[in-house]
Amino acid sequence: MTGPRYMLLSALAFAFMGAMVKIASEQGLPLLQIIFVRALISVFLSLIDIRRSGAHPLGKQRGLLLARGLVGFLSLIGVFYAFTHLPYAQATVLQYLHPVFTAGLAFWFLAERPSSSTLICIALSLLGLVCMVSPYFLTTNTVVIPITALLAGLGGAFGSGVAYTLVRKLATTEHPSVIVLYFPMVCIPATLLLGANHFIWPDQMGWLALIGVGCFTQLGQLSLTKAMQTDSASKATSLSYLQIVFAAGLGWLLFEEIPATATFIGAGFILMGALSSAGIPSKPQKKAHASSR
């Protein structure tokens, strides 16, 4: 497994996670309850993997690990706030600014100079994203955008960039499941404090959706961390735009959402960017880079 392949798996897992979130919300489950159950499953799976590997559950760089958890939770709140208070297109554009922030932060703090293929990937992906959401802009251009929601979306994207940069920094010394563990360690008490009074008991479909959210989140987070261990932060996160393509396909398969022509054009640009960043055909990775154990 190479870095681009891990990121491909991560994007696919997060796309499935988004589909499970949509199904759970259609079952009437509150957003904070979905985050809470997702965090519980993540803690359970992370501790199993940590025990199997023999790593210390609290890790070595505990200050940075806690910071990663806090930043991740705050950025998640910002992204979700934007999605609930902005038109879909604008919120999506804001969310997927995070690879740009990650590239800048990794250059500034980690001295990682993005390659030309990474810059091309980001440019093509942004162009593809604009193509995909342009029909929504044309139908919502008379809506006044709330400044608070706009700042929350930008803050969420920037926070994601900070979190991914911290993951890249921590990936050199920490086990992937230890890095993943700190995010739910912050989410569980925070969601209980903010929304426990509104939790409801799910039905069978609701439980299946919640379990799916947790399992696909864990797969996505672990794959993302492995990608960070084998590639630069900017290159790894530039491939996250593939999640948009996967999400469009799942929307068609699961929710009968027929993609527009602009979606296909945008998906083409994103795939071109992904191929550029991945460097296909890619050179074989050294065996030492394939393992983080």
TIKOL-888920 format. One record per residue (C-alpha): x, y, z; residue in one letter; residue number from 1. Coordinates in nm, 3 decimals, always signed. Layout:
<atoms>
+---------+---------+---------+----+-----+
|       u |       v |       w | aa |   i |
+---------+---------+---------+----+-----+
|       X |       Y |       Z |  A | NUM |
...
+---------+---------+---------+----+-----+
</atoms>
This chain:
<atoms>
+---------+---------+---------+----+-----+
|       u |       v |       w | aa |   i |
+---------+---------+---------+----+-----+
|  +0.000 |  +0.000 |  +0.000 |  M |   1 |
|  +0.131 |  +0.341 |  -0.104 |  T |   2 |
|  +0.031 |  +0.683 |  +0.028 |  G |   3 |
|  -0.207 |  +0.758 |  -0.263 |  P |   4 |
|  -0.375 |  +0.418 |  -0.222 |  R |   5 |
|  -0.427 |  +0.478 |  +0.149 |  Y |   6 |
|  -0.577 |  +0.819 |  +0.068 |  M |   7 |
|  -0.801 |  +0.660 |  -0.195 |  L |   8 |
|  -0.929 |  +0.417 |  +0.069 |  L |   9 |
|  -0.973 |  +0.704 |  +0.315 |  S |  10 |
|  -1.177 |  +0.911 |  +0.069 |  A |  11 |
|  -1.399 |  +0.611 |  -0.010 |  L |  12 |
|  -1.452 |  +0.535 |  +0.361 |  A |  13 |
|  -1.541 |  +0.897 |  +0.440 |  F |  14 |
|  -1.786 |  +0.902 |  +0.148 |  A |  15 |
|  -1.961 |  +0.596 |  +0.294 |  F |  16 |
|  -1.952 |  +0.763 |  +0.635 |  M |  17 |
|  -2.131 |  +1.066 |  +0.489 |  G |  18 |
|  -2.397 |  +0.840 |  +0.339 |  A |  19 |
|  -2.449 |  +0.674 |  +0.678 |  M |  20 |
|  -2.478 |  +1.017 |  +0.843 |  V |  21 |
|  -2.746 |  +1.111 |  +0.590 |  K |  22 |
|  -2.938 |  +0.789 |  +0.660 |  I |  23 |
|  -2.908 |  +0.841 |  +1.037 |  A |  24 |
|  -3.032 |  +1.198 |  +1.011 |  S |  25 |
|  -3.329 |  +1.078 |  +0.801 |  E |  26 |
|  -3.413 |  +0.851 |  +1.093 |  Q |  27 |
|  -3.449 |  +1.161 |  +1.310 |  G |  28 |
|  -3.126 |  +1.116 |  +1.509 |  L |  29 |
|  -2.972 |  +1.441 |  +1.641 |  P |  30 |
|  -2.636 |  +1.541 |  +1.495 |  L |  31 |
|  -2.456 |  +1.541 |  +1.831 |  L |  32 |
|  -2.587 |  +1.190 |  +1.902 |  Q |  33 |
|  -2.444 |  +1.072 |  +1.569 |  I |  34 |
|  -2.106 |  +1.224 |  +1.660 |  I |  35 |
|  -2.125 |  +1.067 |  +2.009 |  F |  36 |
|  -2.192 |  +0.712 |  +1.884 |  V |  37 |
|  -1.928 |  +0.755 |  +1.614 |  R |  38 |
|  -1.679 |  +0.854 |  +1.884 |  A |  39 |
|  -1.771 |  +0.558 |  +2.107 |  L |  40 |
|  -1.712 |  +0.308 |  +1.826 |  I |  41 |
|  -1.386 |  +0.480 |  +1.737 |  S |  42 |
|  -1.260 |  +0.452 |  +2.096 |  V |  43 |
|  -1.350 |  +0.083 |  +2.110 |  F |  44 |
|  -1.180 |  -0.004 |  +1.780 |  L |  45 |
|  -0.875 |  +0.214 |  +1.853 |  S |  46 |
|  -0.815 |  +0.054 |  +2.194 |  L |  47 |
|  -0.836 |  -0.295 |  +2.040 |  I |  48 |
|  -0.574 |  -0.204 |  +1.780 |  D |  49 |
|  -0.354 |  -0.028 |  +2.036 |  I |  50 |
|  -0.361 |  -0.329 |  +2.268 |  R |  51 |
|  -0.279 |  -0.563 |  +1.981 |  R |  52 |
|  +0.020 |  -0.350 |  +1.879 |  S |  53 |
|  +0.152 |  -0.300 |  +2.232 |  G |  54 |
|  +0.162 |  +0.079 |  +2.198 |  A |  55 |
|  +0.087 |  +0.309 |  +2.492 |  H |  56 |
|  -0.274 |  +0.436 |  +2.457 |  P |  57 |
|  -0.179 |  +0.790 |  +2.560 |  L |  58 |
|  +0.113 |  +0.809 |  +2.318 |  G |  59 |
|  +0.435 |  +1.005 |  +2.352 |  K |  60 |
|  +0.361 |  +1.362 |  +2.241 |  Q |  61 |
|  +0.049 |  +1.398 |  +2.453 |  R |  62 |
|  +0.022 |  +1.775 |  +2.423 |  G |  63 |
|  +0.017 |  +1.762 |  +2.044 |  L |  64 |
|  -0.219 |  +1.464 |  +2.049 |  L |  65 |
|  -0.465 |  +1.652 |  +2.270 |  L |  66 |
|  -0.434 |  +1.957 |  +2.047 |  A |  67 |
|  -0.516 |  +1.740 |  +1.745 |  R |  68 |
|  -0.830 |  +1.614 |  +1.921 |  G |  69 |
|  -0.944 |  +1.962 |  +2.024 |  L |  70 |
|  -0.879 |  +2.119 |  +1.684 |  V |  71 |
|  -1.051 |  +1.828 |  +1.510 |  G |  72 |
|  -1.364 |  +1.863 |  +1.723 |  F |  73 |
|  -1.383 |  +2.242 |  +1.682 |  L |  74 |
|  -1.334 |  +2.219 |  +1.306 |  S |  75 |
|  -1.606 |  +1.953 |  +1.286 |  L |  76 |
|  -1.848 |  +2.185 |  +1.467 |  I |  77 |
|  -1.760 |  +2.467 |  +1.225 |  G |  78 |
|  -1.813 |  +2.250 |  +0.918 |  V |  79 |
|  -2.147 |  +2.115 |  +1.044 |  F |  80 |
|  -2.264 |  +2.464 |  +1.142 |  Y |  81 |
|  -2.188 |  +2.586 |  +0.790 |  A |  82 |
|  -2.378 |  +2.296 |  +0.636 |  F |  83 |
|  -2.686 |  +2.372 |  +0.846 |  T |  84 |
|  -2.687 |  +2.749 |  +0.784 |  H |  85 |
|  -2.553 |  +2.788 |  +0.428 |  L |  86 |
|  -2.668 |  +2.664 |  +0.088 |  P |  87 |
|  -2.512 |  +2.328 |  +0.003 |  Y |  88 |
|  -2.284 |  +2.467 |  -0.268 |  A |  89 |
|  -2.127 |  +2.742 |  -0.060 |  Q |  90 |
|  -2.074 |  +2.512 |  +0.238 |  A |  91 |
|  -1.909 |  +2.250 |  +0.016 |  T |  92 |
|  -1.668 |  +2.504 |  -0.134 |  V |  93 |
|  -1.568 |  +2.620 |  +0.213 |  L |  94 |
|  -1.519 |  +2.265 |  +0.342 |  Q |  95 |
|  -1.287 |  +2.163 |  +0.060 |  Y |  96 |
|  -1.054 |  +2.457 |  +0.107 |  L |  97 |
|  -0.876 |  +2.247 |  +0.371 |  H |  98 |
|  -0.615 |  +2.094 |  +0.132 |  P |  99 |
|  -0.507 |  +2.449 |  +0.042 |  V | 100 |
|  -0.470 |  +2.537 |  +0.410 |  F | 101 |
|  -0.288 |  +2.207 |  +0.475 |  T | 102 |
|  -0.037 |  +2.273 |  +0.198 |  A | 103 |
|  +0.036 |  +2.620 |  +0.337 |  G | 104 |
|  +0.063 |  +2.506 |  +0.700 |  L | 105 |
|  +0.282 |  +2.207 |  +0.609 |  A | 106 |
|  +0.513 |  +2.438 |  +0.415 |  F | 107 |
|  +0.532 |  +2.687 |  +0.703 |  W | 108 |
|  +0.561 |  +2.450 |  +1.002 |  F | 109 |
|  +0.696 |  +2.126 |  +0.856 |  L | 110 |
|  +0.912 |  +2.272 |  +0.578 |  A | 111 |
|  +0.729 |  +2.050 |  +0.325 |  E | 112 |
|  +0.751 |  +2.211 |  -0.016 |  R | 113 |
|  +0.452 |  +2.097 |  -0.227 |  P | 114 |
|  +0.551 |  +1.936 |  -0.556 |  S | 115 |
|  +0.428 |  +2.064 |  -0.890 |  S | 116 |
|  +0.197 |  +1.760 |  -0.921 |  S | 117 |
|  +0.038 |  +1.845 |  -0.584 |  T | 118 |
|  -0.022 |  +2.206 |  -0.688 |  L | 119 |
|  -0.172 |  +2.087 |  -1.017 |  I | 120 |
|  -0.395 |  +1.845 |  -0.824 |  C | 121 |
|  -0.523 |  +2.122 |  -0.594 |  I | 122 |
|  -0.587 |  +2.356 |  -0.889 |  A | 123 |
|  -0.772 |  +2.094 |  -1.095 |  L | 124 |
|  -0.970 |  +1.977 |  -0.792 |  S | 125 |
|  -1.082 |  +2.330 |  -0.707 |  L | 126 |
|  -1.181 |  +2.381 |  -1.071 |  L | 127 |
|  -1.377 |  +2.056 |  -1.061 |  G | 128 |
|  -1.546 |  +2.155 |  -0.737 |  L | 129 |
|  -1.654 |  +2.489 |  -0.885 |  V | 130 |
|  -1.800 |  +2.304 |  -1.186 |  C | 131 |
|  -1.994 |  +2.066 |  -0.963 |  M | 132 |
|  -2.150 |  +2.335 |  -0.745 |  V | 133 |
|  -2.202 |  +2.605 |  -1.011 |  S | 134 |
|  -2.568 |  +2.506 |  -1.071 |  P | 135 |
|  -2.640 |  +2.563 |  -0.701 |  Y | 136 |
|  -2.480 |  +2.908 |  -0.712 |  F | 137 |
|  -2.697 |  +3.003 |  -1.009 |  L | 138 |
|  -3.013 |  +2.916 |  -0.815 |  T | 139 |
|  -2.913 |  +3.070 |  -0.481 |  T | 140 |
|  -2.734 |  +3.387 |  -0.585 |  N | 141 |
|  -3.006 |  +3.604 |  -0.433 |  T | 142 |
|  -2.968 |  +3.452 |  -0.085 |  V | 143 |
|  -2.789 |  +3.665 |  +0.171 |  V | 144 |
|  -2.504 |  +3.461 |  +0.320 |  I | 145 |
|  -2.488 |  +3.481 |  +0.704 |  P | 146 |
|  -2.145 |  +3.610 |  +0.803 |  I | 147 |
|  -2.132 |  +3.386 |  +1.112 |  T | 148 |
|  -2.190 |  +3.073 |  +0.904 |  A | 149 |
|  -1.935 |  +3.190 |  +0.648 |  L | 150 |
|  -1.672 |  +3.241 |  +0.917 |  L | 151 |
|  -1.763 |  +2.905 |  +1.075 |  A | 152 |
|  -1.711 |  +2.730 |  +0.741 |  G | 153 |
|  -1.377 |  +2.900 |  +0.685 |  L | 154 |
|  -1.276 |  +2.822 |  +1.043 |  G | 155 |
|  -1.375 |  +2.459 |  +0.997 |  G | 156 |
|  -1.166 |  +2.428 |  +0.680 |  A | 157 |
|  -0.870 |  +2.599 |  +0.845 |  F | 158 |
|  -0.908 |  +2.378 |  +1.154 |  G | 159 |
|  -0.906 |  +2.069 |  +0.932 |  S | 160 |
|  -0.583 |  +2.193 |  +0.779 |  G | 161 |
|  -0.430 |  +2.240 |  +1.125 |  V | 162 |
|  -0.549 |  +1.893 |  +1.232 |  A | 163 |
|  -0.402 |  +1.725 |  +0.922 |  Y | 164 |
|  -0.073 |  +1.908 |  +0.972 |  T | 165 |
|  -0.062 |  +1.785 |  +1.332 |  L | 166 |
|  -0.136 |  +1.431 |  +1.210 |  V | 167 |
|  +0.158 |  +1.453 |  +0.972 |  R | 168 |
|  +0.381 |  +1.575 |  +1.257 |  K | 169 |
|  +0.261 |  +1.302 |  +1.496 |  L | 170 |
|  +0.275 |  +1.024 |  +1.236 |  A | 171 |
|  +0.653 |  +1.003 |  +1.271 |  T | 172 |
|  +0.638 |  +0.894 |  +1.636 |  T | 173 |
|  +0.284 |  +0.778 |  +1.717 |  E | 174 |
|  +0.082 |  +0.467 |  +1.634 |  H | 175 |
|  -0.207 |  +0.553 |  +1.395 |  P | 176 |
|  -0.474 |  +0.433 |  +1.638 |  S | 177 |
|  -0.327 |  +0.649 |  +1.916 |  V | 178 |
|  -0.361 |  +0.956 |  +1.694 |  I | 179 |
|  -0.718 |  +0.858 |  +1.606 |  V | 180 |
|  -0.804 |  +0.788 |  +1.972 |  L | 181 |
|  -0.762 |  +1.147 |  +2.090 |  Y | 182 |
|  -1.035 |  +1.281 |  +1.861 |  F | 183 |
|  -1.318 |  +1.075 |  +2.018 |  P | 184 |
|  -1.168 |  +1.132 |  +2.364 |  M | 185 |
|  -1.256 |  +1.499 |  +2.311 |  V | 186 |
|  -1.583 |  +1.437 |  +2.124 |  C | 187 |
|  -1.746 |  +1.209 |  +2.383 |  I | 188 |
|  -1.750 |  +1.450 |  +2.682 |  P | 189 |
|  -1.818 |  +1.750 |  +2.458 |  A | 190 |
|  -2.122 |  +1.597 |  +2.285 |  T | 191 |
|  -2.261 |  +1.468 |  +2.617 |  L | 192 |
|  -2.226 |  +1.814 |  +2.767 |  L | 193 |
|  -2.383 |  +1.993 |  +2.472 |  L | 194 |
|  -2.657 |  +1.758 |  +2.355 |  G | 195 |
|  -2.727 |  +1.462 |  +2.584 |  A | 196 |
|  -3.076 |  +1.592 |  +2.668 |  N | 197 |
|  -3.181 |  +1.554 |  +2.305 |  H | 198 |
|  -3.058 |  +1.196 |  +2.246 |  F | 199 |
|  -3.321 |  +0.943 |  +2.136 |  I | 200 |
|  -3.329 |  +0.563 |  +2.120 |  W | 201 |
|  -3.271 |  +0.454 |  +1.756 |  P | 202 |
|  -3.468 |  +0.186 |  +1.573 |  D | 203 |
|  -3.297 |  -0.101 |  +1.389 |  Q | 204 |
|  -3.214 |  +0.105 |  +1.081 |  M | 205 |
|  -3.089 |  +0.385 |  +1.302 |  G | 206 |
|  -2.851 |  +0.151 |  +1.485 |  W | 207 |
|  -2.719 |  +0.010 |  +1.157 |  L | 208 |
|  -2.655 |  +0.362 |  +1.030 |  A | 209 |
|  -2.480 |  +0.467 |  +1.352 |  L | 210 |
|  -2.258 |  +0.157 |  +1.351 |  I | 211 |
|  -2.177 |  +0.226 |  +0.986 |  G | 212 |
|  -2.081 |  +0.585 |  +1.070 |  V | 213 |
|  -1.842 |  +0.465 |  +1.340 |  G | 214 |
|  -1.680 |  +0.185 |  +1.138 |  C | 215 |
|  -1.633 |  +0.386 |  +0.819 |  F | 216 |
|  -1.499 |  +0.680 |  +1.021 |  T | 217 |
|  -1.239 |  +0.455 |  +1.182 |  Q | 218 |
|  -1.133 |  +0.313 |  +0.847 |  L | 219 |
|  -1.112 |  +0.661 |  +0.698 |  G | 220 |
|  -0.911 |  +0.806 |  +0.988 |  Q | 221 |
|  -0.665 |  +0.516 |  +1.000 |  L | 222 |
|  -0.614 |  +0.523 |  +0.624 |  S | 223 |
|  -0.562 |  +0.900 |  +0.635 |  L | 224 |
|  -0.300 |  +0.863 |  +0.909 |  T | 225 |
|  -0.121 |  +0.589 |  +0.713 |  K | 226 |
|  -0.123 |  +0.813 |  +0.406 |  A | 227 |
|  +0.036 |  +1.090 |  +0.614 |  M | 228 |
|  +0.310 |  +0.848 |  +0.722 |  Q | 229 |
|  +0.408 |  +0.766 |  +0.366 |  T | 230 |
|  +0.356 |  +1.099 |  +0.186 |  D | 231 |
|  +0.372 |  +1.472 |  +0.254 |  S | 232 |
|  +0.069 |  +1.635 |  +0.415 |  A | 233 |
|  -0.008 |  +1.848 |  +0.109 |  S | 234 |
|  +0.004 |  +1.555 |  -0.135 |  K | 235 |
|  -0.203 |  +1.325 |  +0.087 |  A | 236 |
|  -0.481 |  +1.576 |  +0.153 |  T | 237 |
|  -0.493 |  +1.691 |  -0.210 |  S | 238 |
|  -0.636 |  +1.347 |  -0.293 |  L | 239 |
|  -0.923 |  +1.397 |  -0.047 |  S | 240 |
|  -1.118 |  +1.566 |  -0.327 |  Y | 241 |
|  -1.192 |  +1.217 |  -0.456 |  L | 242 |
|  -1.444 |  +1.193 |  -0.173 |  Q | 243 |
|  -1.668 |  +1.429 |  -0.372 |  I | 244 |
|  -1.668 |  +1.187 |  -0.667 |  V | 245 |
|  -1.743 |  +0.888 |  -0.444 |  F | 246 |
|  -2.018 |  +1.082 |  -0.265 |  A | 247 |
|  -2.184 |  +1.169 |  -0.598 |  A | 248 |
|  -2.183 |  +0.800 |  -0.692 |  G | 249 |
|  -2.328 |  +0.695 |  -0.358 |  L | 250 |
|  -2.594 |  +0.963 |  -0.384 |  G | 251 |
|  -2.700 |  +0.810 |  -0.716 |  W | 252 |
|  -2.692 |  +0.450 |  -0.588 |  L | 253 |
|  -2.842 |  +0.495 |  -0.242 |  L | 254 |
|  -3.058 |  +0.808 |  -0.263 |  F | 255 |
|  -3.149 |  +0.819 |  -0.635 |  E | 256 |
|  -2.983 |  +1.160 |  -0.673 |  E | 257 |
|  -2.915 |  +1.184 |  -1.047 |  I | 258 |
|  -2.584 |  +1.373 |  -1.107 |  P | 259 |
|  -2.608 |  +1.676 |  -1.333 |  A | 260 |
|  -2.384 |  +1.726 |  -1.636 |  T | 261 |
|  -2.178 |  +1.974 |  -1.434 |  A | 262 |
|  -2.114 |  +1.699 |  -1.178 |  T | 263 |
|  -1.964 |  +1.470 |  -1.441 |  F | 264 |
|  -1.745 |  +1.752 |  -1.577 |  I | 265 |
|  -1.628 |  +1.844 |  -1.227 |  G | 266 |
|  -1.561 |  +1.480 |  -1.142 |  A | 267 |
|  -1.343 |  +1.455 |  -1.452 |  G | 268 |
|  -1.127 |  +1.748 |  -1.338 |  F | 269 |
|  -1.097 |  +1.599 |  -0.988 |  I | 270 |
|  -0.994 |  +1.260 |  -1.124 |  L | 271 |
|  -0.735 |  +1.426 |  -1.350 |  M | 272 |
|  -0.595 |  +1.604 |  -1.046 |  G | 273 |
|  -0.586 |  +1.282 |  -0.845 |  A | 274 |
|  -0.396 |  +1.101 |  -1.119 |  L | 275 |
|  -0.150 |  +1.391 |  -1.138 |  S | 276 |
|  -0.087 |  +1.390 |  -0.762 |  S | 277 |
|  -0.067 |  +1.013 |  -0.734 |  A | 278 |
|  +0.186 |  +1.003 |  -1.014 |  G | 279 |
|  +0.025 |  +0.709 |  -1.193 |  I | 280 |
|  +0.199 |  +0.495 |  -1.295 |  P | 281 |
|  +0.370 |  +0.519 |  -0.956 |  S | 282 |
|  +0.706 |  +0.386 |  -0.856 |  K | 283 |
|  +0.715 |  +0.101 |  -0.602 |  P | 284 |
|  +0.756 |  +0.217 |  -0.246 |  Q | 285 |
|  +1.033 |  +0.086 |  -0.027 |  K | 286 |
|  +0.919 |  -0.177 |  +0.216 |  K | 287 |
|  +1.014 |  +0.036 |  +0.515 |  A | 288 |
|  +0.763 |  +0.300 |  +0.413 |  H | 289 |
|  +0.476 |  +0.056 |  +0.392 |  A | 290 |
|  +0.470 |  -0.017 |  +0.763 |  S | 291 |
|  +0.412 |  +0.211 |  +1.057 |  S | 292 |
|  +0.429 |  -0.054 |  +1.324 |  R | 293 |
+---------+---------+---------+----+-----+
</atoms>
